[in-house]
Amino acid sequence: QVQLVESGGGLVQAGGSLRLSCAASGRTFSIYSMGWFRQAPGKEREFVAKRNWSGSGTYYADSVKGRFTISRDNAKNTVYLQMNSLKLEDTAAYYCKADFPGGVAYWGKGTLVTVSS
């Protein structure tokens, strides 16, 4: 089993910044990648960013490219999402996801980000 705990969400004004963290615990030794998804009220969950656990592969949704940066600390089994130049449309619950070989995946419970005008 793997547990994912997100933190760092909150209320921020448009144009501001937040940094989300996702700490993984449990059987983390075979993590393939970790990433972030988000779900706004009334909308489907969508991909935000992903980072391979080894190597340098990073991937972003077009809507966040140039504003969000995903990074990792392997020693802490933690992935971060630095969010800059936040927009109203970034308001959502943000979920961390860890992918393992064989299509196994675990999700965190989410952290809420609210961007105000």
N, CA, C and O of each residue as an XYZ file, in Angstrom:
468
protein
N       0.831     -1.201      0.000
C       0.000      0.000      0.000
C       0.863      1.247      0.000
O       1.978      1.254      0.523
N       0.333      2.289     -0.589
C       1.010      3.581     -0.653
C       0.030      4.641     -0.188
O      -1.142      4.629     -0.567
N       0.512      5.550      0.628
C      -0.310      6.670      1.076
C       0.279      7.956      0.498
O       1.493      8.157      0.497
N      -0.602      8.809      0.012
C      -0.199     10.104     -0.532
C      -0.923     11.196      0.242
O      -2.144     11.154      0.392
N      -0.175     12.164      0.729
C      -0.760     13.247      1.499
C      -0.356     14.573      0.869
O       0.823     14.923      0.818
N      -1.359     15.299      0.393
C      -1.115     16.608     -0.210
C      -1.214     17.704      0.836
O      -1.915     17.561      1.838
N      -0.511     18.792      0.596
C      -0.596     19.966      1.458
C      -0.221     21.195      0.648
O       0.320     21.089     -0.452
N      -0.515     22.360      1.203
C      -0.114     23.600      0.559
C      -1.217     24.375     -0.129
O      -0.988     25.488     -0.604
N      -2.409     23.806     -0.189
C      -3.501     24.525     -0.813
C      -3.949     25.696      0.042
O      -3.550     25.827      1.199
N      -4.782     26.543     -0.543
C      -5.286     27.683      0.197
C      -5.908     28.706     -0.714
O      -6.194     28.442     -1.882
N      -6.112     29.889     -0.153
C      -6.727     31.000     -0.876
C      -5.621     31.973     -1.290
O      -4.785     32.365     -0.475
N      -5.631     32.352     -2.558
C      -4.613     33.268     -3.077
C      -5.260     34.184     -4.098
O      -6.212     33.799     -4.777
N      -4.744     35.385     -4.202
C      -5.260     36.307     -5.203
C      -4.701     35.974     -6.579
O      -3.618     35.404     -6.709
N      -5.452     36.337     -7.584
C      -4.994     36.138     -8.958
C      -3.638     36.815     -9.140
O      -3.410     37.935     -8.682
N      -2.751     36.100     -9.819
C      -1.388     36.592    -10.006
C      -0.422     36.113     -8.955
O       0.789     36.269     -9.106
N      -0.937     35.534     -7.894
C      -0.103     35.065     -6.798
C       0.450     33.673     -7.041
O       0.310     33.103     -8.123
N       1.088     33.140     -5.996
C       1.753     31.846     -6.093
C       1.398     30.958     -4.912
O       1.080     31.432     -3.821
N       1.460     29.677     -5.157
C       1.325     28.661     -4.121
C       2.241     27.503     -4.473
O       2.552     27.280     -5.643
N       2.670     26.770     -3.458
C       3.423     25.546     -3.698
C       2.730     24.390     -2.996
O       2.544     24.397     -1.779
N       2.357     23.406     -3.788
C       1.748     22.201     -3.262
C       2.814     21.138     -3.044
O       3.806     21.065     -3.770
N       2.585     20.321     -2.032
C       3.475     19.193     -1.747
C       2.672     17.918     -1.684
O       1.504     17.924     -1.295
N       3.299     16.830     -2.065
C       2.675     15.514     -1.961
C       3.728     14.549     -1.443
O       4.714     14.262     -2.121
N       3.507     14.059     -0.244
C       4.437     13.129      0.374
C       3.906     11.716      0.263
O       2.760     11.443      0.620
N       4.739     10.822     -0.232
C       4.368      9.419     -0.382
C       5.004      8.601      0.724
O       6.149      8.835      1.109
N       4.246      7.636      1.232
C       4.777      6.728      2.242
C       4.261      5.333      1.965
O       3.304      5.145      1.213
N       4.910      4.355      2.585
C       4.543      2.968      2.341
C       5.495      2.331      1.340
O       6.704      2.554      1.390
N       4.945      1.546      0.442
C       5.774      0.806     -0.517
C       6.109      1.705     -1.707
O       5.554      1.553     -2.795
N       7.009      2.623     -1.482
C       7.315      3.643     -2.482
C       8.495      3.293     -3.378
O       8.812      4.052     -4.293
N       9.148      2.169     -3.138
C      10.418      1.897     -3.804
C      10.288      1.696     -5.302
O      11.287      1.792     -6.016
N       9.088      1.419     -5.805
C       8.950      1.169     -7.240
C       8.088      2.211     -7.946
O       7.501      1.939     -8.993
N       8.018      3.402     -7.362
C       7.251      4.475     -8.023
C       7.826      4.727     -9.404
O       9.041      4.845     -9.562
N       6.974      4.806    -10.387
C       7.398      5.093    -11.756
C       7.318      6.586    -12.050
O       8.229      7.151    -12.656
N       6.242      7.218    -11.629
C       6.089      8.653    -11.813
C       5.105      9.184    -10.780
O       4.304      8.440    -10.214
N       5.187     10.473    -10.555
C       4.206     11.142     -9.691
C       3.748     12.402    -10.384
O       4.498     13.037    -11.127
N       2.510     12.751    -10.128
C       2.001     13.910    -10.815
C       0.810     14.520    -10.114
O       0.410     14.101     -9.028
N       0.255     15.526    -10.771
C      -0.873     16.276    -10.224
C      -2.017     16.337    -11.237
O      -1.809     16.508    -12.438
N      -3.213     16.192    -10.713
C      -4.442     16.391    -11.453
C      -5.256     17.416    -10.685
O      -4.967     17.702     -9.523
N      -6.265     17.964    -11.327
C      -7.155     18.892    -10.632
C      -8.579     18.709    -11.119
O      -8.831     18.248    -12.232
N      -9.501     19.086    -10.249
C     -10.916     18.990    -10.583
C     -11.632     20.228    -10.073
O     -11.714     20.465     -8.868
N     -12.140     20.999    -10.993
C     -12.914     22.194    -10.650
C     -14.365     21.791    -10.442
O     -14.798     20.759    -10.955
N     -15.126     22.592     -9.696
C     -16.534     22.261     -9.460
C     -17.296     22.072    -10.772
O     -17.246     22.924    -11.659
N     -17.989     20.961    -10.881
C     -18.797     20.701    -12.054
C     -18.029     20.229    -13.269
O     -18.607     20.056    -14.342
N     -16.724     20.018    -13.114
C     -15.905     19.589    -14.246
C     -15.227     18.266    -13.946
O     -15.159     17.826    -12.798
N     -14.728     17.642    -15.001
C     -14.025     16.378    -14.832
C     -12.592     16.640    -14.353
O     -12.028     17.716    -14.549
N     -12.041     15.622    -13.727
C     -10.650     15.715    -13.295
C      -9.744     15.788    -14.525
O      -9.946     15.061    -15.498
N      -8.750     16.667    -14.472
C      -7.866     16.840    -15.609
C      -6.404     16.796    -15.187
O      -6.052     17.126    -14.054
N      -5.576     16.384    -16.116
C      -4.144     16.291    -15.896
C      -3.534     17.690    -15.792
O      -3.916     18.603    -16.523
N      -2.580     17.840    -14.872
C      -1.877     19.110    -14.713
C      -0.393     18.944    -15.052
O       0.131     19.636    -15.925
N       0.275     18.023    -14.358
C       1.711     17.859    -14.555
C       2.143     16.502    -14.037
O       1.492     15.909    -13.176
N       3.261     16.017    -14.580
C       3.788     14.727    -14.159
C       5.294     14.735    -14.263
O       5.868     15.398    -15.127
N       5.933     13.987    -13.368
C       7.387     13.875    -13.413
C       7.774     12.427    -13.206
O       7.287     11.763    -12.291
N       8.657     11.944    -14.068
C       9.185     10.597    -13.877
C      10.040     10.564    -12.621
O      10.723     11.534    -12.294
N       9.992      9.437    -11.922
C      10.706      9.352    -10.649
C      12.203      9.199    -10.866
O      12.988      9.635    -10.024
N      12.610      8.604    -11.948
C      14.013      8.564    -12.328
C      14.139      9.212    -13.689
O      13.210      9.163    -14.496
N      15.269      9.811    -13.945
C      15.399     10.539    -15.186
C      14.802     11.924    -15.072
O      14.494     12.395    -13.977
N      14.643     12.567    -16.204
C      14.265     13.978    -16.186
C      12.945     14.279    -16.891
O      12.640     15.441    -17.158
N      12.174     13.267    -17.189
C      10.945     13.512    -17.938
C       9.915     14.264    -17.131
O       9.527     13.837    -16.044
N       9.469     15.404    -17.676
C       8.391     16.168    -17.075
C       7.370     16.504    -18.147
O       7.717     16.689    -19.314
N       6.133     16.581    -17.753
C       5.047     16.801    -18.691
C       4.055     17.761    -18.059
O       3.795     17.700    -16.857
N       3.499     18.657    -18.883
C       2.566     19.659    -18.394
C       1.363     19.767    -19.319
O       1.460     19.551    -20.527
N       0.245     20.103    -18.729
C      -0.906     20.491    -19.535
C      -0.615     21.841    -20.169
O       0.081     22.673    -19.587
N      -1.148     22.053    -21.355
C      -0.904     23.325    -22.059
C      -1.369     24.515    -21.217
O      -0.776     25.591    -21.281
N      -2.404     24.325    -20.447
C      -2.987     25.422    -19.681
C      -2.081     25.920    -18.559
O      -2.292     27.016    -18.040
N      -1.071     25.130    -18.176
C      -0.208     25.531    -17.061
C       1.243     25.700    -17.473
O       2.063     26.123    -16.659
N       1.576     25.384    -18.701
C       2.965     25.517    -19.153
C       3.457     26.945    -18.991
O       2.767     27.903    -19.340
N       4.658     27.066    -18.458
C       5.251     28.384    -18.231
C       4.841     29.013    -16.914
O       5.432     30.011    -16.500
N       3.845     28.454    -16.247
C       3.395     28.996    -14.960
C       3.632     28.026    -13.807
O       3.957     28.451    -12.698
N       3.475     26.738    -14.056
C       3.620     25.712    -13.024
C       4.907     24.940    -13.255
O       5.326     24.734    -14.394
N       5.525     24.519    -12.169
C       6.727     23.701    -12.245
C       6.599     22.539    -11.272
O       6.322     22.730    -10.088
N       6.805     21.336    -11.788
C       6.783     20.153    -10.937
C       8.215     19.745    -10.636
O       9.071     19.746    -11.521
N       8.468     19.399     -9.387
C       9.795     18.963     -8.989
C       9.663     17.838     -7.979
O       8.570     17.562     -7.485
N      10.765     17.197     -7.677
C      10.702     16.066     -6.763
C      11.890     16.079     -5.818
O      12.938     16.659     -6.106
N      11.700     15.433     -4.695
C      12.780     15.166     -3.748
C      12.715     13.669     -3.478
O      11.917     13.208     -2.662
N      13.557     12.924     -4.164
C      13.489     11.467     -4.048
C      13.754     10.993     -2.620
O      13.159     10.021     -2.156
N      14.644     11.684     -1.940
C      14.995     11.266     -0.583
C      13.798     11.374      0.354
O      13.672     10.606      1.307
N      12.929     12.331      0.074
C      11.744     12.535      0.913
C      10.495     11.918      0.303
O       9.406     12.030      0.867
N      10.647     11.263     -0.854
C       9.476     10.711     -1.553
C       8.375     11.753     -1.700
O       7.199     11.483     -1.455
N       8.779     12.932     -2.100
C       7.849     14.050     -2.176
C       7.939     14.712     -3.545
O       9.022     14.882     -4.105
N       6.787     15.074     -4.061
C       6.726     15.832     -5.300
C       6.065     17.171     -4.993
O       5.162     17.259     -4.161
N       6.527     18.204     -5.677
C       6.030     19.555     -5.444
C       5.437     20.114     -6.734
O       5.811     19.719     -7.839
N       4.509     21.039     -6.560
C       3.974     21.775     -7.691
C       4.030     23.254     -7.342
O       3.233     23.744     -6.542
N       4.973     23.956     -7.944
C       5.072     25.398     -7.771
C       4.149     26.059     -8.782
O       4.305     25.881     -9.990
N       3.194     26.815     -8.283
C       2.201     27.437     -9.144
C       2.361     28.954     -9.066
O       2.156     29.556     -8.012
N       2.724     29.554    -10.176
C       2.896     31.001    -10.261
C       1.871     31.610    -11.204
O       1.241     30.908    -11.995
N       1.716     32.907    -11.111
C       0.778     33.629    -11.986
C      -0.587     32.950    -12.004
O      -1.157     32.700    -13.067
N      -1.093     32.662    -10.833
C      -2.353     31.917    -10.736
C      -3.506     32.709    -11.315
O      -3.576     33.931    -11.180
N      -4.407     31.992    -11.962
C      -5.584     32.569    -12.594
C      -6.836     32.048    -11.903
O      -6.804     31.028    -11.214
N      -7.932     32.761    -12.096
C      -9.199     32.320    -11.515
C      -9.526     30.891    -11.929
O     -10.046     30.106    -11.136
N      -9.215     30.564    -13.175
C      -9.551     29.227    -13.688
C      -8.661     28.123    -13.127
O      -8.877     26.949    -13.427
N      -7.673     28.476    -12.325
C      -6.876     27.454    -11.649
C      -7.544     26.961    -10.371
O      -7.074     26.009     -9.748
N      -8.633     27.604     -9.985
C      -9.363     27.175     -8.792
C      -9.853     25.744     -8.967
O     -10.555     25.437     -9.930
N      -9.486     24.876     -8.042
C      -9.850     23.465     -8.144
C      -9.318     22.717     -6.925
O      -8.519     23.244     -6.151
N      -9.772     21.498     -6.777
C      -9.129     20.570     -5.854
C      -7.988     19.904     -6.610
O      -8.184     19.400     -7.716
N      -6.826     19.902     -6.033
C      -5.640     19.340     -6.674
C      -5.308     18.000     -6.022
O      -5.217     17.888     -4.799
N      -5.130     16.996     -6.865
C      -4.892     15.635     -6.407
C      -3.520     15.148     -6.876
O      -3.111     15.385     -8.013
N      -2.842     14.481     -5.996
C      -1.570     13.859     -6.309
C      -1.818     12.414     -6.739
O      -2.695     11.736     -6.204
N      -1.042     11.965     -7.699
C      -1.158     10.598     -8.192
C       0.231      9.984     -8.307
O       1.169     10.625     -8.783
N       0.349      8.751     -7.871
C       1.599      8.003     -8.019
C       1.343      6.795     -8.909
O       0.419      6.016     -8.673
N       2.166      6.655     -9.922
C       2.035      5.539    -10.862
C       3.111      4.501    -10.618
O       4.266      4.826    -10.343
N       2.710      3.249    -10.725
C       3.614      2.125    -10.541
C       3.562      1.245    -11.789
O       2.617      1.332    -12.573
N       4.561      0.412    -11.972
C       4.520     -0.519    -13.118
C       3.273     -1.377    -13.094
O       2.745     -1.708    -12.032
N       2.814     -1.730    -14.277
C       1.640     -2.581    -14.372
C       0.332     -1.832    -14.310
O      -0.731     -2.444    -14.202
N       0.394     -0.516    -14.378
C      -0.840      0.259    -14.377
C      -1.431      0.530    -13.016
O      -2.540      1.055    -12.915
N      -0.711      0.180    -11.966
C      -1.210      0.456    -10.614
C      -1.022      1.942    -10.298
O       0.010      2.527    -10.626
N      -1.999      2.528     -9.676
C      -1.915      3.950     -9.342
C      -2.577      4.196     -7.992
O      -3.527      3.513     -7.611
N      -2.056      5.179     -7.286
C      -2.633      5.616     -6.024
C      -2.902      7.115     -6.090
O      -2.197      7.868     -6.763
N      -3.940      7.522     -5.373
C      -4.332      8.920     -5.359
C      -4.332      9.453     -3.935
O      -4.605      8.724     -2.982
N      -4.020     10.734     -3.810
C      -4.219     11.399     -2.542
C      -5.648     11.877     -2.421
O      -6.451     11.707     -3.339
N      -5.967     12.481     -1.274
C      -7.337     12.930     -1.028
C      -7.584     14.341     -1.533
O      -8.728     14.794     -1.568
N      -6.534     15.035     -1.921
C      -6.697     16.340     -2.530
C      -6.475     17.499     -1.583
O      -6.617     17.381     -0.366
N      -6.121     18.628     -2.186
C      -5.987     19.876     -1.450
C      -6.615     20.983     -2.289
O      -6.432     21.025     -3.506
N      -7.341     21.863     -1.650
C      -8.131     22.852     -2.373
C      -7.329     24.127     -2.625
O      -6.698     24.678     -1.723
N      -7.373     24.572     -3.862
C      -6.758     25.843     -4.258
C      -7.862     26.767     -4.748
O      -8.606     26.431     -5.670
N      -7.959     27.929     -4.124
C      -8.958     28.914     -4.524
C      -8.247     30.200     -4.909
O      -7.513     30.782     -4.112
N      -8.473     30.631     -6.131
C      -7.873     31.865     -6.637
C      -8.967     32.922     -6.707
O      -9.990     32.723     -7.362
N      -8.750     34.035     -6.037
C      -9.752     35.101     -5.985
C      -9.305     36.307     -6.812
O      -8.117     36.505     -7.067
N     -10.277     37.094     -7.215
C      -9.977     38.280     -8.031
C      -9.654     39.469     -7.157
O      -9.376     40.554     -7.668
